[in-house]
Amino acid sequence: MQQHQDNTQLAFRALADPNRREILTLLSAQDLTIGEVAQHFPITRAAVKKHLTILEEGNLISIYPKGRERYNHLEPKALRATSQWFDYFNQFWDDKLADLKSAVEKDVQ
């Protein structure tokens, strides 16, 4: 259980930054090198590398060599832990929305 919590915490840490979320969006289309990712941001290549490292620590991406390049690959299964965490709280919204629907329907009648 502790390992799952640690993985989820690392994933949320990685998702906390808008640049890292944008990197994940880029990687959802295709695997990219650091240089290719850096072209999309007005920050240094070193800053992009740091963001990629944090994403890798959160298990949200993996890095693999291909020739002389290292490619960054989205690991969508790793997002499941964060999704499951949010899903738990959806039940509260579902209850509130059901209450709202009932109140609106009562007022309409």
C-alpha positions as CSV (number, residue, x, y, z in Angstrom):
1,M,0.0,0.0,0.0
2,Q,2.8,2.4,0.9
3,Q,4.4,1.9,-2.5
4,H,1.1,2.7,-4.3
5,Q,0.8,5.9,-2.2
6,D,4.4,6.9,-3.0
7,N,3.8,6.3,-6.8
8,T,0.6,8.3,-6.7
9,Q,2.4,11.1,-4.8
10,L,5.2,11.2,-7.4
11,A,2.7,11.2,-10.2
12,F,0.8,14.2,-8.7
13,R,4.1,16.0,-8.1
14,A,4.9,15.5,-11.8
15,L,1.4,16.7,-12.9
16,A,1.6,19.8,-10.7
17,D,3.5,21.8,-13.3
18,P,1.8,23.1,-16.4
19,N,4.9,22.6,-18.5
20,R,5.0,19.0,-17.5
21,R,1.3,18.6,-18.3
22,E,2.0,20.1,-21.8
23,I,4.9,17.7,-22.3
24,L,2.6,14.8,-21.6
25,T,0.2,16.1,-24.2
26,L,3.0,16.3,-26.7
27,L,4.2,12.8,-25.9
28,S,0.6,11.5,-26.3
29,A,1.0,12.1,-30.0
30,Q,4.5,10.6,-30.5
31,D,7.8,9.8,-28.7
32,L,10.2,12.8,-28.8
33,T,13.8,13.6,-28.0
34,I,14.7,16.3,-25.4
35,G,15.5,18.6,-28.3
36,E,12.2,18.0,-30.0
37,V,10.3,18.7,-26.7
38,A,12.4,21.8,-26.0
39,Q,11.3,23.3,-29.4
40,H,7.8,23.7,-27.9
41,F,8.8,25.8,-24.9
42,P,10.5,29.2,-24.2
43,I,12.7,27.6,-21.6
44,T,16.2,26.1,-21.7
45,R,16.9,22.6,-22.8
46,A,18.3,22.0,-19.2
47,A,14.9,23.1,-17.8
48,V,13.1,20.7,-20.2
49,K,15.5,17.9,-19.1
50,K,14.6,18.6,-15.5
51,H,10.9,18.4,-16.3
52,L,11.4,15.1,-18.1
53,T,13.3,13.7,-15.2
54,I,10.5,14.6,-12.8
55,L,8.0,13.0,-15.2
56,E,10.2,9.9,-15.3
57,E,10.4,9.8,-11.5
58,G,6.6,9.9,-11.5
59,N,6.6,6.9,-13.8
60,L,4.6,9.0,-16.3
61,I,7.2,8.6,-19.0
62,S,9.9,6.2,-19.9
63,I,13.1,7.0,-21.8
64,Y,14.6,4.6,-24.3
65,P,17.7,4.9,-26.6
66,K,17.4,4.7,-30.3
67,G,20.7,5.1,-32.1
68,R,22.4,8.1,-30.6
69,E,19.2,9.7,-29.4
70,R,17.1,9.1,-26.2
71,Y,13.4,9.2,-26.8
72,N,10.7,10.1,-24.2
73,H,7.6,7.9,-24.2
74,L,4.3,8.5,-22.5
75,E,3.3,5.7,-20.0
76,P,-0.5,6.1,-20.0
77,K,-1.0,3.2,-17.6
78,A,0.8,5.2,-14.9
79,L,-1.9,7.9,-15.1
80,R,-4.4,5.2,-13.9
81,A,-3.4,5.8,-10.2
82,T,-4.2,9.5,-10.4
83,S,-7.4,8.8,-12.3
84,Q,-8.5,6.2,-9.7
85,W,-7.8,8.8,-6.9
86,F,-10.1,11.3,-8.7
87,D,-12.7,8.6,-9.4
88,Y,-13.1,8.1,-5.7
89,F,-14.2,11.7,-5.3
90,N,-16.5,11.6,-8.2
91,Q,-19.1,9.8,-6.0
92,F,-19.5,13.0,-4.1
93,W,-20.2,15.0,-7.3
94,D,-22.6,12.3,-8.5
95,D,-24.6,12.6,-5.3
96,K,-24.6,16.4,-5.4
97,L,-25.7,16.4,-9.1
98,A,-28.4,13.8,-8.3
99,D,-29.7,16.1,-5.5
100,L,-29.6,19.1,-7.8
101,K,-31.5,17.2,-10.5
102,S,-34.2,16.2,-8.0
103,A,-34.5,19.8,-6.8
104,V,-34.8,21.2,-10.3
105,E,-37.4,18.5,-11.3
106,K,-39.4,19.3,-8.1
107,D,-39.4,23.0,-8.9
108,V,-40.5,22.4,-12.5
109,Q,-43.5,20.3,-11.5
